[in-house]
Amino acid sequence: MNARVGIENAEFFSFHGYYPEERKSGHVFLVTAWVELGYSNKKDQVLSNTVNYENIFRISKEEMEIPRILLETVASDILIRLKTEFPEIRNGFVRIQKQAPQLGGKVESSFVEMTL
């Protein structure tokens, strides 16, 4: 069996962007991230037998706090840290959405997705 553990639409105010004004003023971003790992249906209810989604949030938060030019870099760094801290992970996914990007028209969000 496989188990998928994650967070959905965690909201962060961060300073990412290609343009200097984006990195200066900041923006609202939503992060969805999950990992997949083997699960043996143990009845022992021990948290160490899985990946605690609090850790997924913590890693996402720490990476979102570091200003970067490309969201691809942020997504990649989140996945790398998840895999490094939890080598038992088989697959992973990160989606970072920028809410209401200024593109010259009404756009709900832009996004980057990355998989492991």
C-alpha positions in Angstrom: 0.0 0.0 0.0 1.0 3.6 -0.5 0.1 6.5 1.7 -0.1 10.1 0.6 0.4 12.8 3.3 0.4 16.5 2.6 -0.9 20.1 3.0 -3.2 22.0 0.7 -3.2 25.7 0.0 -1.0 26.8 2.9 -0.9 30.6 2.6 2.3 32.6 2.8 3.2 36.2 2.2 6.6 36.0 0.5 9.0 38.0 -1.6 9.5 35.9 -4.7 9.5 37.2 -8.3 11.5 38.0 -11.4 11.0 41.7 -11.1 12.7 43.7 -8.3 9.4 45.3 -7.3 7.9 41.9 -6.7 10.7 41.0 -4.3 10.3 44.3 -2.6 6.5 44.5 -2.1 5.8 40.7 -1.6 2.7 38.7 -2.6 0.3 36.1 -1.3 1.3 32.5 -2.4 -0.5 29.2 -1.8 1.5 26.0 -1.4 0.1 22.5 -1.8 2.6 19.7 -1.1 2.4 16.0 -0.6 4.6 13.0 -0.3 3.9 9.4 -1.0 5.5 6.5 1.0 4.9 2.9 1.6 2.5 2.0 4.3 2.1 -1.5 5.8 -1.2 -1.0 7.6 0.3 -1.3 11.0 -2.1 -0.9 13.9 0.5 0.6 16.2 -0.5 4.2 15.5 3.1 5.4 15.7 3.7 8.8 14.0 7.3 7.8 13.1 5.8 5.2 10.7 4.7 8.0 8.4 5.7 11.6 7.5 4.0 14.1 9.8 2.3 16.8 7.7 3.6 19.4 10.3 7.1 18.7 8.8 5.8 19.3 5.3 4.4 22.6 6.4 7.6 23.6 8.3 9.8 22.9 5.3 7.4 24.7 3.0 7.3 27.7 5.4 11.1 27.9 5.8 11.7 27.7 2.0 9.0 30.3 1.3 10.7 32.7 3.7 13.8 32.8 1.4 13.3 35.3 -1.4 14.0 33.8 -4.8 13.6 35.0 -8.4 11.9 31.8 -9.7 9.1 29.8 -8.1 10.6 26.7 -9.8 13.6 27.1 -7.5 11.4 27.3 -4.4 9.4 24.2 -5.4 12.6 22.3 -6.2 14.1 23.2 -2.9 11.0 22.1 -1.0 11.1 18.7 -2.7 14.9 18.2 -2.2 14.5 19.0 1.5 11.6 16.6 1.9 13.5 13.8 0.2 16.7 14.6 2.3 14.8 14.6 5.6 12.6 11.7 4.7 14.5 9.3 2.4 11.6 6.8 2.6 9.5 9.1 0.4 8.7 7.4 -3.0 7.1 10.4 -4.7 6.4 14.0 -4.0 4.5 17.0 -5.4 4.7 20.7 -4.9 2.4 23.4 -6.3 3.0 27.0 -5.6 0.3 29.5 -6.7 0.8 33.2 -6.9 -2.6 34.8 -6.1 -3.8 37.6 -8.5 -0.6 38.1 -10.4 -0.3 41.4 -12.2 -0.4 40.4 -15.8 -2.4 43.2 -17.4 -5.8 41.4 -17.0 -7.8 39.5 -14.4 -6.1 36.3 -13.5 -7.0 34.3 -10.3 -3.5 32.8 -10.0 -0.4 31.6 -11.7 1.4 28.5 -10.7 4.4 26.2 -10.8 4.1 22.5 -10.2 7.0 20.1 -9.6 7.1 16.3 -8.9 9.7 14.0 -7.4 
